[in-house]
């Protein structure tokens, strides 16, 4: 029987119900009544009912029926209706649930009340209900056990008199005393509103008031105050206690949820701060990005970033430091702000055992933040060019793109609190955006330069896979170009007279080669494609504005010809190569005039029009001899090397060819 279903009552009486007992039961909406005059029929239906009413009669033995019911269902409520006192005694002895005198003036009302009471108190009143072992105790012992459970409960429990003016508390347990600091003598007889204070939520208080006025349960969380004035977050659950349908008491449960509430409020604050941070990052980065996009030269980019940051009220001064190798120091290439200093006077040594924040950021590639007064004073003593006495903090962000550190962005503020973790996120985002713009400017300068520096390099360093590969597989290798893919990998093409199987098998040993494939074999030469991952040589050189003109490898010795802008930091490029590949020598360095820039513009325009797949298809076709008269390789082979179908390969190739022709005639 579910809570919504009425209790099923079997009414057993001989003859017609002339006294209206079954009719009275049927009028009760919580009861569903069925009747029978036959004892055998009644016993057959006992398993499907929630209560039996047996009316003693000349031919109906109510006690006998009760005894039979008890053999089938010992806990089923049974109400006996009879006049004979002997029947009443026998019924009690047989375990009757309720007894109703047949001729009592209010017999019908009493019968309805006893049946309802018997059903409600029955352990069988709902499916799966189990009789509590506590009910087997004597009444006094049961009550005392329940009292101790309430007294010793770990949550605060109060009972308020609903019938008394202002609903005073008539009971509190020990946990309530510990929670609030108020003793029983201070609390009993008072309304619990004394726990409220000026910061208590008025809406939560009003919700509790409505619940009390309407006699309904309520659950709220509000700020309460202990006896010593300390605030705490209290979860208050109010439950009405009914007596004959009327609310007579309210039971309140108080739980200290301060720790959880403060954690929730902390999360909300962090979300608000994060939202503010995102807005700030978006606004500041938009300003910086707008300036970065407009800047075509490195000096313009650096100056624009300094001015954008210095315009913020938080910061007094900003400068960009770049390495000066002859002096082994960071010198200012741009600056802006309130300090009356010039770029020529700003500098930080790089060779000091105790580096200043700017030097530490440059050497480690990690941001530096200093807010300690003693540390700031020490920095100021070692930096006579600094122009502010009321310094609150220093932040230095390295300008790093890939493996290249272009310098550092140093900022100074009078407010130490401004350099919090969230602000550091903003500054590091600015640093990354600036480094990206500087990289783009350097690469653009490479394309636009009228003259270039050529470096001739000889290396036996087996950290370069093609050096080690030529030594292990034998033969010579000639570089035929690269394709930089959107996923960060690089396709490198080499033509070799080495055994193709030996090359493929050997390539499996290199962690930086994702795959090696034979594009085609012709005339004793094989064209190989290597998919290079991680920070490959072409990628690291390209990040520094360096292009590879040629690579020739034979028997473990490689000769490379590199090209970089004359204005580029040749020393930094050479230092990087020697550090990464120690068994390397610079064998030549010379200046060379570059062909007219219109050609470079033309190439850049074409590369901008081609997709990665189109460029890959075009370069594979070119380096494999696909366009030669004897065509040593077919479109099927090239398509297979790209992992696509023949028709798809030709679509990419035709699209690339069309764009080449369009660019030529539009030139």
N, C-alpha and C positions, 0 to 999 in steps of 0.2 A: 504494500500500500504506500503510495507516494503521498507527499504532504498535501497535494491538491485533491486527492481522492477521499471521499467520505468513508468512515468506518463501517464495515459490514456487520450488521447485527441480525442474529437469528432469534426470532421471537417464537417461543414454544408454549402454547396454551391450548387447552381442549375447548372445543366449541367456538362460537363467535366471540369476538372481543367486545363484549357489551360495555365494558368499563372504559373503553377508549385508550387503553395503554399503548397498544401498537401504533395507533393513530398519533398519539402524542410523540412517540419516538420518531415517527416518520416526518413530523413537522420540523424536527431538528435538522438544519441543512448539513450538518457534519456527520449525519448518520444515514446509512442506507439499510432499510429494514425489509426482511423477508420473514414469512410466518409459516408455521406448520403445527398440526395437532398430534402428529405421530412421533413417538419417541425414536423408533427405529430410523425414520426418515431424517430426524434431527441429527442423530449420531452419524449418519452417512454424509452430512453436510458440514460437520464440525471443522474439517481441515480447510474449508474455504471461507471461514468467517473470522471476524476480529473480536466478537463478543457474543455470548449466549444469554438470553433472558428466559428463565424457566419459571412458569406460573403454576404453583401447587393447585391441584384439583382432585375431584373424586377419583378419576381414572388416570391422573398424571402425577407420577412420583418425582417431584422436582429434585429431591436429594439424590434419588437413584440416578437420575439423568446427570446430575453434577458429578457423581462418583464415576460414571462411565466416561464423561468428558475428560476428567482428570487422568484417566488411564491413557487417553489418546494425546491430549495436549495439556500438560500440567500447568503451563503458564497462561492459558487462555482465560481472559476475564469472564466470569460467570456471575450473573445477578439472579438471585432467587427471590421470588415474590410469594409470600404466604402469610396466614394469620396465626397459625398454631405456633406457640412458643417452642414446643418440642421440635418442630421443623426447623426453626431458627437455630437451635442448639446443634442439631444434627448437621445443618448446613455449614455452620462455622467449623465443626469438627472435620467435615469433609473438604475444607479449604475453599469455601465460597469467597468470591471477591467482594461482593456487596450484598446486603439484605435489605428488602423494602417491605414493610407491613402492608398487606393487601388493602386493608380497610382504613388506612390513615387518610385524614382529610385532604392532604396534599400528595397523595400516593403517586399520581401521574407525574407531577413536577419533580417529586423526589426520585422517581424512577429514571426520568430523563437525565437528572443531574448525576445520579449514581452510575448510569451507563456511560455518560460522557467522561466522568472522572475515572472509571475503570479502564476505559480505552486509552485515555491520555497518560495514565500512569503505568500502562502495560509495557513491558519490554518488547512486546510484539507489535507496537503501534506503528513502526516503520520497517521497511525491508532492511535486513542486515543489522537491526538494532540488537544490542547485546546487553544483558543485565549486568550492571556494575557490581563488582564484588563488594564495594563499600555498602551496598544496600543490604548485605548480609549481616552487617554490624547492628548492634543495638542502636536505637534511635539516638540516645544520648551520646554514645561513642561516635556515631556517624556525624552528628552535629559538631562535636568537639574537634574531630579530624578536619572537617571543612573549615572551621574557624582558624585552626592552626595553619592550614594551607593558605588562607587569605592573609593572615597576620605575617607570615614568613615569605610571601610572594616577592620576587625580585623587582616587581614594578609597583609604583605607588597606586594604592587603591583607596578610594573614598566612597562613602555612602552619604547621600544628602536626602533630607526629608522633604518630599515633594509637597506635603500638605501643610508644612509650617511656613510662616511668612519668610520670604527671601531665601528659601531652600537652604537652611543651614546644614552644615556637615554634622553627622551624628557618629561618624566612625572614620578613622584613618589608620592605615597599617604602618608598620615600622619603616618600610621602604619609602613611604611618603615623607616621613620625618627626615630620613637620610637625604632624600632628594632635595627637599626645600629648606631644611634647617629649622623648621618650625616643630615644636613639640605638640603632643596631643592636647595639652592644656591650653595652648595658644590658639588652636585651630577649631576644636569642637564647639559648635554653636555659631560659627561664622560661615558666611558664603565664601567660596574659594576665589572670589575676584581679588582678594588681597595679594594674590601672586602676580597680578598684572601691573604694568608700569607704563611709562610714557612712550616706550618704543613697541609696545604690544600692538599686534595687528587688529585694528578696529573691525575689519570684515570678519576675521575669525571669531572675535568676541560676539559679534552680532549673530553669526551662524550658531554658536552655542546657545545664545539666548532664544533664538527661534526654536531650536530643538527642545529646550526645556519647556517653552510655552506650549508647544504642540505635542509634547510627550513622545518625541521621536528620538532615535539614536543619532549620534553625530560623531565625526572624527575631524579634528583640526590640529594644525601645528602653529604654535605662536610663541613669541618670546615672553617668558616669565622671569620673575626675579626671586632669588633666594632671600632668606632672612638677612644675610649680610650684604645684600644689594647686588650680588653678582648675577648677571643675566644668564639664562640657559634656555635652550630651545626645548619645548615640551610638546610631545604628542599627546593630546587629550582625547580619549574615547569615552563617550557618554552613552549609557544604556539605561532605558527606563525599566523599572520593576513594577509589574502589574499585580493588583489584588482585586479580584472580582471585576476585572475589566478596567479598573481605574489605576492610573499611575500613582504609586504610593512612595516610591523612592527612586533616586537616580544613583547608579553605580558609575563612578569615574575611574578610569585607568590612566595614570600619568607615566610616560616613558621619556627619559632623557635622550634626545636625539641630536644633541649639540654637535657631536663629532661628525655625524652624517650630514647634518644641515650645513655646517661650515664647509665641509668638502664640496657639497653641491654649490654653495655660494662661490667658493673658490673657482670651480669649473665655469660658472657663469661669468665671473670676473675675467677669467682667462679667455673665454670666448669673446667677451666685449673687447678685451685688449687685443686679441688676435684680429678681430674685425677692424679695430682702429689701425692696427699694424698693416693689414692688407690695404686699407684705404691710403695709408701713408706711403706704403711701398708703391702702390699704383700711381699716386700723384707724383711722388718724387722721381720714380723711374720714368714716368712719362716726360717730366721736365728734362731729366738727364738724357733720355733717349732722343728727344727732339733735338737737343744740342749735338749729341753724338752723330746723328744721321746727317746733320748739316755740316759737320766738320770733315774736311777732306784731308787735312794734314794732321800729323800727330800733335803738333804744338797747339793747334786749334782745339782738338779734342780734350787735351789735358787742361787747358785754360778754361774751357767751358764747364768741365766737371767741377773744378775748384770754385768757380763763380756760382754755380747752382747750389752747391753745398753751403758755401759761405753766406748765401742769401737767407738761409734758414736761421731763425732767431736763436736756435740752440747753439750754433757754432760761431766762434769768433774769427777763426782763421783756418785755411786749408791750403795745402801745397802738395804737389806731385814730385816725388823724388825718383831720380833715375841714376843708374850706376855710372860713375866716371872711373874708368879703369886706370888711367895714369895716376890719379890721386887715391884710388881705392876708397871711394866715398860715395854716398848718395848726395846728389846736388839737385837743386830745385830747377825743374823745367817749366813750372807754372805755379802760380799762387794767387790767392784772393782773400780778402777779409779786412778786418779793422786794424790789423797791426801795420805799423809804418816800417816795413822791412822790404828789401828787394831780393829778387831771386838769387843774385850773386852772393848775398850774405848768408844764405841758408845752406846748411850742409850737415851731414851726419857721417862719421867715419865707419867704415865696414870692417876694419882690422882690429877693433877693440875687443879685448877679452870679455869685457862687460858691456855688451852692445846696448845702445839706446833702443827704444821701442821701434823706431823706423828701420834700423838695421836688423833687429830681430825678426821683424815681419818679412823683410826681403830675404833673409837667409833661410828662414824656416818655411816660408809660404803660408804662414798662419797669422790670423789677425791678432793684434796686441791691443789691450785696453788697460790703462793705468788710471786709477782714481785715488790711490792712497796718497795722503798729503806728503809724507816723507819721501816717497818715490818720486812724486811730482817735483818736489823741491830739488832732489838730486838731478833730475833730468834738466830742470831750468838752470842749475849751476853749470852743467856741462854744455848748455846750448845758449850762449850769450846773445844770439840773434833773436831769441823769443821775446815778444813785445808785450806780454801781459802779466801783471803781478798776481791777479786773482784767478789763478788757473784751477779749474775744478776737475779736469780729466783730459786724457789724450786717447785717441783711437787711431790705429794705423791698419789699413787694409791693403794686403798685397794685390797687385794687378796681375793676375795669372790667367793665361789662356793655354790649355793643354800643359805642356812642360815648359812653356816660356813665361818668365816673370819679367814684365816690362818695367816694373818699378813699384812704388807704394803711394797710396793716398793717405796723407796724415791730416788729422782734424783735431781742433782744440776747442774746448768748451769751458765755461765758468760754472756749469751745473753738472756735478758728478752724477746725479740721479738720471741725467739724460742718456748716459751710456749704459743702459740696461740690456738685458738679453735680446729684447725685441728690437731695440735700436741697432744692435749688432747685426741682426738679420738684414735690416735695411741697408746698412753700410756694405755688407758683404755682397748683397745683390748689386749695388752700385759698382763695386769693384769688379764683379764679373762682367757687367755690361760694358764698363770702360775698357777692360782688357779685350773683350770681343771686338769693340770698335777699333782699338789700336791694331789688333791683328789684321782686321779688314783693310785698314789704312796702309799697313806695311805691304800686304799682298797687292793692293791696288797700286802702290808706288812701284812695285816690281814690274807690273804690266806697263806702267806709264814711263818708266825711266828710259832715257836715250842711251845711256851707257850702263854696262853691267860689269861685275867682278866675276871672273872665272877662277875656280879653284880646282886644281888637279890633285887627286887624292889616291894614294896607294895603301891598301890594307890587306892584312893577313888575318884579321880578327874573325874567328869562327862564330862570333855572336851574330854576324850577318849570315843568314841562311844560305845565300847563294855562294858565299866563300866556302863554307863547310861542305855544301852540296857538290861543288866542283871538285873538291879534294876527294870526297868519298866516291862519287859516281864517275869521276874522270871526265875528260873532255873540256870544251870551252863553252861559255855562256855569253850571249850578247843581249843586252836590255833593249826591249822593243816598245816600252811605254807602260803607262799605268792608267787605270780608271778608278776614281774615288767614288765609292758607292754611298748611298744615303744611309745605310746602316752602320757606317764607320769602317767597313772593311775596304781593302784596296786590292784590285786585280792587277798583278804584275805579270808582264809577258816577257819571256826569255826564249831566244832561239839557241839551240845547242846541237852539237854533234855527238853528245853522250848517248849511251844506251837508254832508250826511253823507259824500259822496265826498271832499270837500276835507279833512274831518277825518281820515278813514282814511288818505288819502295823506300828509297832513302828519305823522301819528303815526309813520310809518315812520322819520322822521329822528331820533327820540329813542332814545338807547341804553338808557335805563332803562325803556322800554316794550317788553315782550316781544310783546304783541299788542294790537290794538284791534279791537273788534267792535261792530256795531250790534245792539242787543237788539230794539228795535222802533221804528217811526215812527208817530206819530199826532198829528193836529191841528197839523201844522207843527213839532212837537217830536220830537227823536230821543233815545232813551236809549242811551248808549254805555257799554261796559265796557272798561276799560283794565287789562291785567295788568302791574303795576309790579314791577320786580325791583330788586336791590341795596338800598341803604339809602334807601327811599322816605320821603317826609315823614310819612305816617301811622305808619310803623314807628319812626322816630326820635323822634317825639313820644310814641308809646305807651310807649317805653322810659323816658321821663321822667315818666310818669304823666299825660300830657296827652291829652285827647280833642278831636277836631274836631267842633264843633257845626254849622258851616256854612262853605261856600266859595261865593262868588258872583264870577264873572269876566266882564268885558266889555271888549273892545278893549284887551287887554294889561294890565288893572288888576284885581287880585284883592283881595277883602275877605274875611278869615277871622275866624271867631270861635272861640277856643280856650277850653277849660275845664280847670283844674287845681286840685288841693287847695289850700286856703288855706295849709296848712303847708308846701307844696312851695317849693322854691327858685325863685321867680319870676325872679330876676336871672339864674340859670344858664340857664333856658329862653330868656329874651330874648337873652342873650349868644350862645347857640348859634344862634338864628335869624338874628341880625344878622351873625354871622361867616359862616354858610353862604349866606345870601341878603342881600347888602349893601344892595340897593335895597328895603329894607323899613322901615316906620315903625310904631311902636306908637301907635295912635290912641285907645285906650281901655283902662282897667283898672278893674274894679269887683268888689265882693263880691256874691255872690248866694246866697240860701238854697236848699239842695237839697231836693227832695221827700223825704218820710220814707224812711228806710233800708230799710224793708220792701220798697219798690218795687225798690231796687237789688239787694236780696237775691233778689227774684223774677227779675229780669232775669239776674243772674249764674247762678242755678240753671238757667234755661232754656238759656242759652248753654252751660252745662256738659253738658247732656243731648244737645244736637244735635251730629251729626258735621259735618265740614267741608262735605260734599256736601249734607246736609240744610239747613244754614244758607245755603249758596249758592243752592240751589233756592228756598228760602223768600224770601230777600231779593230775588232776581231777580223772582219772581212779584209781590212787593209793590211794588217800585219801577217795574215795567213796567205796572202797572195791571191785572194779571191777575185781581185780585179785584173790579174795578169791574164795574158792571152791563153796560156795553157791551163789556168785555173787548177792548181794542185789540190784544192779542197772544195768540197761541195757545200751547198747551203744546208743539207741534212746534217752534215758533221758539225757545222757551226751552231745550228739550232740545238743539237743534242748537247753541245758543250755549255749552252746557256740554260738547259733544262726546259726548253720550250719546243713547240711544234714547228715544223718547217714553214708552214704558212705564216705563223706568228712572227718567226724570225724575219721573213721577207717583208712583213708589214712594218716592223721596226726599221729594217734597213732602208726600205723605200721611203719611209717618213723622214729618216735622217738625210737621205740623198736629196729629197725634195727641199728640205730646209737649207741644205748647203747651196743648192742651185738658186733658191730664192734670195739667200743672203748675197750671193755673188752678183746677181743682176740688180739687186737693190743698192749695191755698194756705190 
